[in-house]
């Protein structure tokens, strides 16, 4: 899920865009290793989405 909204930077009231990127849904593997693999994958997707947006 991604959400974009307009905001203002507090220091100088300049307009900015605020991006909220979220990954949901833990993978099928419920082991500790499987969960860490899911978190790593989710992190990679969030980073790549941010790169693509900017």
N, C-alpha and C positions, 0 to 999 in steps of 0.2 A: 504494500500500500504506500502510496506517496501522496503528500498533501503539500500544496504551495499556497502561501498567503503573503500579502504585503505587510510590512512592518516598518518601524523606524528605529534606527540606531540611537541608543540612549545618549551617547556622548554629544552628538551634533544634530540629531533629528533628521538625518539623511534617510531617504527611502531605501529599503532593502527588501529582498525576498527571503522568506523563511521556509526552508524545506524540511519536512518531517518524513523520514524514510523508515519504514517498519517492516520487519519480516515476522510472519506468524506461522504457527503450526509446526510443532516439533516433529521430526521425522518418525518413521515407523520403528526404528531401532531405539528401544528404551534403555539400553545399557549406558553407562557413563561415557564410554568411548563413542557410542553412536550419537549421544547428545552433543558431545564436543564437536564431532564431525558436522553435525547440523549447524551448530553455532558458527563454525568456521565458514561453512557454505553461505549461511545467511549474511555474515559479515562481508564476504566477498561480493555478494549480490548488491548489498547496500552501497559499498564503495564504488562498484562499477556503475550503478545507477546514478550516483552523485557525479561521477566523472562524465557520464553521458549527458547529464543535464547542464553541466557547466562547460 
